[in-house]
Amino acid sequence: MATNNANGSSGGNSPAANSSNPVAQNAAARRALIPGPNTQTVRRIQQIGTFSPTYTAGQQQTIIVNPAPVGIITRFIIRVSANIAQGNAETQTRVQNGAAAFFSNVLYVDTSNQTRINCTGWYLNQLAMLRRRRILGGALTSDISGVGGIGANYTSNIMAAPSSVTTSVPFVTYYEVPLAYGKDDLRGAVLAALINATQSLTLTINPNFFVTSTDTVNVAEAAYQSSSSQLGVITNINITVYQEYIDQFGGLALPQIDLGTQYLLQTVGGYIPVANQDLIVPYSNFRLFMSTVLRYNNSGTFSAGSDVNYIAIRTANATDLIHVDPYTLTLQGREWCGDDLPAAYYWINHREKPLFTNQFGNLSWVFQANNVTGVNSTVTVGYEQLALMNQLPAAGAIPSGG
């Protein structure tokens, strides 16, 4: 029988082979743990917190959520509803990130006091689309949608962020905060059913949800931009957090590799490009990178590729794994999920062949702009990665070459 490494088997399917193969043991334990018609486990989702904060434009406010110490957590779902309005007589116009910018930061610290998620709300929104190959919360519309009443009937209570605001209007959005890599891929899932173990999910409401008409820096993180210097207002905020987890796994062997893996989400900004010169930023070692998202804020202008020469992934020996113009890169994104990211955002998909940084010694992403307006022109990057806990102390020499 052929070896199937993707399923974690090696050396045949005999009990003797599997008993000595930790990868095969992990795969078998994962299969037994994922809820299905022939398993004892169940998938549950429960509300773990509701919050009604008061928003003041320009002031940062954080909400700390304490996850329930039950089950094996795979993700959190967050629903935000509010009313948004103009502050005086201005018009507030939705910009790039829109509803996804309600949270400026989402931070998750696990039961081992390790930071796994430290990223912006817009990145979580984009990642949710890239993970499922369709827009989070999107409903399909067909030529017969109205015949039987099927269609986007609940949109106003799931995703609502008007393109312009001149009066008080409803605002609703959802976030997915994944701890496991996939619904049936438990790498990164967190065992929460532990005595005295603590973990936290911290949500930061965006102090720059509204920005002035002349703002070229904070507009990259904003939801709405004013027609003047007057900022808008948010009222009647309601935030509900749900925890999705696997339960009823007593007596089962647990997938040790999956639970010993961290699914890390991170956004880092402030890289300043120089026109027609390579901006080279290395990836971290001891990581599997599943995707990279780059955003180019050209001093408040968000172009759909016209100010970028190329984007590349470069190995230690200067060999490029990817070297494409922004339009070809966007074409690849369309082939994966059928939609574009907002203008000035670029997604490099590594899912079919993750970037294992140790394989190349050093690995970097490369960004070359052909137009840099000024010092406020910056590149921000979002990383989706997997890492084995305690890998660094046990690691040998990193191989060089590529």
C-alpha positions in Angstrom: 0.0 0.0 0.0 1.3 3.5 -0.9 2.4 5.8 1.9 0.1 8.7 2.5 2.0 11.4 4.4 -0.9 13.8 4.2 -3.0 11.6 6.4 -0.1 11.1 8.8 0.6 7.4 8.0 4.0 6.0 7.2 5.3 2.5 6.9 1.9 0.9 6.3 -1.3 0.7 8.3 -0.4 -2.1 10.7 -0.9 -1.5 14.5 2.8 -2.0 15.0 3.7 0.7 12.5 1.2 3.2 13.9 2.1 2.5 17.5 5.7 3.8 16.9 4.8 6.6 14.6 3.7 9.8 16.5 2.4 11.4 13.2 0.2 8.4 12.6 -0.9 8.4 16.3 -1.8 12.1 16.0 -3.8 11.5 12.8 -5.8 8.6 14.3 -6.5 10.6 17.5 -7.6 13.6 15.4 -10.0 11.5 13.4 -11.5 10.1 16.6 -11.8 13.6 18.0 -13.5 15.4 15.1 -17.3 15.2 15.7 -19.1 13.0 13.2 -21.8 10.3 13.0 -19.4 7.6 14.3 -17.7 9.5 17.1 -18.6 10.1 20.7 -17.5 13.8 20.6 -19.8 16.8 19.9 -19.2 20.3 18.7 -20.7 23.0 20.9 -21.0 26.8 20.6 -21.9 28.9 23.6 -22.1 32.5 24.6 -19.2 33.5 26.9 -19.7 37.2 27.2 -21.8 40.3 26.4 -20.5 43.8 26.6 -22.1 47.3 26.1 -19.2 49.8 26.2 -19.4 53.5 25.6 -17.4 54.8 22.6 -15.5 58.1 22.5 -13.7 58.9 19.2 -9.9 59.0 19.6 -9.9 57.1 22.9 -8.8 53.5 23.0 -10.9 51.0 24.9 -10.3 47.4 25.6 -12.6 44.5 26.5 -11.2 41.4 28.2 -13.0 38.2 27.6 -12.4 35.1 29.8 -13.0 32.0 27.7 -14.9 29.1 29.4 -12.5 26.4 30.7 -14.2 23.6 28.8 -13.5 21.4 25.9 -11.0 21.8 23.1 -11.5 25.3 21.7 -11.4 25.7 17.9 -12.5 29.3 17.4 -14.4 32.3 18.8 -17.2 34.1 17.0 -17.8 37.8 17.8 -20.9 39.8 16.9 -20.9 43.6 17.0 -23.9 45.7 16.6 -24.3 49.5 17.1 -25.6 52.7 15.7 -23.2 55.0 13.8 -23.9 58.7 13.0 -22.4 61.9 11.9 -21.0 64.1 14.7 -22.4 67.3 13.3 -23.3 68.1 9.7 -20.5 66.3 7.9 -20.7 63.2 5.8 -18.9 60.0 6.9 -17.8 57.9 3.9 -16.8 54.3 4.3 -13.2 53.6 3.4 -11.1 50.4 2.6 -11.7 48.4 5.8 -15.2 49.4 6.6 -17.0 47.3 9.2 -13.8 45.1 9.6 -12.1 48.1 11.3 -14.3 48.1 14.4 -11.5 46.3 16.4 -8.1 47.8 16.0 -6.5 44.8 17.7 -7.5 41.3 18.8 -5.2 39.6 21.2 -5.4 36.0 22.4 -3.1 34.6 25.1 -3.4 30.8 25.6 -3.3 28.6 28.8 0.5 28.6 28.6 0.6 32.4 28.6 1.7 32.3 25.0 0.5 35.0 22.6 -1.1 33.3 19.6 -3.1 36.1 18.0 -2.1 39.7 17.9 -3.6 41.3 14.8 -6.0 43.9 13.5 -9.7 43.4 12.9 -9.4 44.0 9.1 -6.8 41.2 8.9 -9.1 38.7 10.7 -11.9 39.7 8.2 -9.7 39.1 5.2 -8.3 35.9 6.6 -11.8 34.5 7.2 -12.5 34.9 3.5 -9.2 33.3 2.5 -9.7 30.4 4.9 -13.1 29.4 3.6 -12.7 30.6 0.0 -15.7 32.9 0.3 -16.7 36.1 2.1 -17.5 35.6 5.8 -21.2 36.1 6.2 -21.9 36.5 2.5 -25.2 35.2 1.1 -25.5 33.9 -2.5 -27.9 35.6 -5.0 -29.1 33.7 -8.0 -31.6 34.4 -10.8 -34.4 32.6 -8.8 -33.5 33.8 -5.4 -36.9 35.6 -4.9 -39.1 32.8 -6.3 -39.2 30.8 -3.1 -38.1 33.5 -0.7 -34.6 32.3 -0.5 -31.9 35.0 -0.5 -30.1 37.5 1.7 -33.0 38.0 4.1 -31.0 38.5 7.3 -28.2 40.7 5.9 -29.1 43.8 7.9 -28.6 41.9 11.1 -25.4 40.1 10.0 -23.3 42.5 8.0 -24.4 46.2 7.8 -22.1 49.2 7.2 -23.6 51.8 4.9 -21.3 53.5 2.3 -22.1 56.9 3.6 -23.5 58.2 6.9 -25.5 61.4 7.2 -27.9 60.2 9.9 -28.0 57.5 12.6 -27.9 54.1 10.9 -27.4 50.5 12.1 -24.0 48.9 12.0 -23.4 45.1 12.4 -20.4 42.9 11.8 -19.0 39.5 12.7 -15.5 38.3 13.4 -14.0 34.8 13.4 -11.1 34.4 15.7 -9.6 30.9 14.8 -7.5 28.9 17.2 -7.5 25.7 15.0 -6.2 25.8 11.4 -9.4 24.3 10.1 -12.7 22.7 11.1 -11.3 19.3 10.5 -7.6 20.3 11.0 -7.0 20.7 14.7 -3.5 22.1 14.6 -3.6 25.0 17.0 -6.7 23.9 18.9 -6.5 24.7 22.6 -7.3 22.2 25.4 -9.2 24.4 27.8 -10.5 21.8 30.2 -7.6 22.3 32.6 -7.7 23.0 36.3 -6.4 26.5 37.2 -5.4 27.3 33.6 -6.1 30.8 32.5 -6.4 32.4 29.0 -7.7 35.6 27.7 -9.2 37.3 24.6 -8.6 41.0 24.5 -10.6 43.2 22.1 -9.5 46.8 21.4 -12.2 49.1 20.0 -10.7 51.2 17.3 -10.0 54.7 18.5 -9.6 55.7 14.9 -12.9 54.2 13.6 -13.6 57.7 12.2 -10.8 59.9 10.8 -10.7 63.5 9.5 -10.7 64.4 5.8 -6.9 65.2 5.8 -5.7 62.1 7.7 -3.3 60.0 5.5 -2.0 57.8 8.3 -4.9 56.5 10.4 -7.2 56.2 7.4 -5.5 52.9 6.7 -7.0 51.5 9.9 -10.2 53.4 9.8 -13.8 52.5 8.9 -15.1 55.9 7.9 -13.5 59.2 6.8 -15.1 62.5 7.4 -15.8 65.2 4.9 -14.4 67.7 7.4 -12.5 67.7 10.7 -15.6 66.5 12.6 -15.5 62.9 13.7 -18.6 60.6 13.9 -20.2 58.9 16.9 -21.1 55.4 17.8 -23.9 54.5 20.2 -25.8 51.5 21.5 -22.8 49.2 21.2 -23.5 45.5 21.9 -20.6 42.9 21.6 -21.4 39.2 22.0 -18.6 36.6 22.1 -19.2 32.9 21.4 -16.9 30.0 22.0 -16.9 27.0 19.7 -15.3 23.8 21.1 -15.2 20.0 21.0 -16.6 18.2 24.0 -17.3 14.7 25.3 -13.8 13.4 24.5 -13.3 11.7 27.8 -11.3 8.5 27.5 -10.0 9.3 24.0 -6.3 9.7 23.1 -5.7 13.4 22.2 -3.8 14.5 19.1 -0.6 15.6 20.8 1.0 17.2 17.8 -2.1 19.2 17.0 -2.4 20.4 20.5 1.3 21.1 20.7 1.1 23.4 17.6 0.3 27.1 17.8 -1.7 28.7 15.0 -0.2 32.2 15.0 -1.9 35.3 13.5 0.1 38.6 13.5 0.1 42.0 11.8 3.1 44.2 11.7 3.3 47.6 10.1 5.5 50.6 9.5 7.9 49.3 6.8 8.8 52.3 4.6 9.6 51.5 0.9 11.8 53.4 -1.5 10.7 53.8 -5.0 12.1 51.2 -7.4 14.2 49.6 -4.7 13.5 46.2 -3.0 12.0 46.3 0.5 13.2 43.0 1.9 11.7 41.7 5.2 12.7 38.2 6.5 10.2 35.6 7.8 10.7 34.2 11.3 12.6 30.9 11.6 11.0 27.6 12.8 7.7 28.4 11.2 5.3 27.1 8.6 3.8 30.1 6.8 0.4 29.4 5.3 -0.3 32.9 3.8 1.0 36.5 3.8 -1.1 39.6 3.3 0.6 42.9 2.3 -1.0 46.3 2.4 0.5 49.4 0.7 -0.7 52.7 2.2 0.8 55.3 -0.2 0.2 58.3 2.1 -3.5 57.8 2.2 -3.9 56.6 -1.4 -4.9 52.9 -1.9 -4.2 52.0 -5.5 -5.2 48.7 -7.2 -1.7 47.7 -8.2 -0.6 50.8 -10.2 2.0 51.9 -7.7 3.7 48.5 -7.2 6.3 46.9 -9.6 6.3 43.4 -8.1 6.1 41.2 -5.0 8.4 38.3 -4.4 9.3 35.5 -2.0 13.1 35.2 -1.8 15.3 32.4 -0.4 18.8 32.7 1.2 20.6 32.2 -2.1 18.6 34.9 -3.8 16.3 32.5 -5.7 12.7 33.8 -6.0 10.0 31.3 -5.3 7.5 33.9 -6.4 8.2 37.0 -8.5 5.1 38.5 -10.0 3.4 41.9 -10.7 0.5 42.8 -8.5 -2.1 41.9 -11.1 -0.9 38.4 -11.7 -0.7 37.9 -7.9 -4.3 39.1 -7.7 -5.3 36.7 -10.4 -4.1 33.8 -8.3 -6.2 35.1 -5.4 -9.2 35.2 -7.6 -8.6 31.6 -8.7 -8.6 30.6 -5.0 -11.6 32.4 -3.6 -13.3 34.2 -6.5 -12.9 37.7 -5.1 -10.3 40.5 -4.7 -9.1 41.9 -1.4 -9.6 45.7 -1.1 -7.4 47.8 -3.3 -3.8 48.0 -2.1 -4.0 44.7 -0.3 -2.1 41.7 -1.8 -2.4 38.1 -0.7 0.3 35.5 -1.2 -1.2 32.0 -0.8 1.1 29.3 0.6 -1.6 26.8 1.6 -0.9 24.2 -1.0 2.8 24.3 -0.2 3.5 26.1 3.1 6.7 28.0 3.4 8.9 26.1 5.9 11.5 28.7 6.7 14.0 26.1 8.0 14.1 24.5 4.5 15.7 27.6 3.0 17.9 28.8 5.9 16.5 32.3 5.5 13.3 33.4 3.6 12.0 36.9 3.0 9.1 38.7 1.3 10.1 41.4 -1.1 8.0 44.4 -2.1 9.0 47.0 -4.7 6.9 50.1 -5.2 7.3 52.4 -8.3 5.7 55.4 -6.5 6.3 56.5 -2.9 4.5 59.7 -2.1 6.2 60.5 1.2 7.2 59.4 4.7 3.6 58.3 5.4 3.8 55.6 2.7 4.1 52.3 4.6 3.7 48.6 4.1 1.9 46.5 6.6 2.0 42.7 6.6 -0.2 40.0 8.1 1.2 36.6 8.8 -0.6 33.3 9.1 1.7 30.7 10.5 2.0 27.4 12.4 4.7 26.7 15.0 5.5 23.7 17.3 5.7 24.8 20.9 9.2 24.4 22.5 10.7 23.7 19.1 13.5 26.2 19.3 15.3 24.7 22.4 15.3 21.2 20.8 16.3 22.4 17.3 19.5 21.5 15.6 21.4 23.5 13.1 19.2 25.3 10.6 20.0 24.0 7.0 21.3 26.6 4.6 20.8 26.9 0.9 17.5 27.0 -1.0 
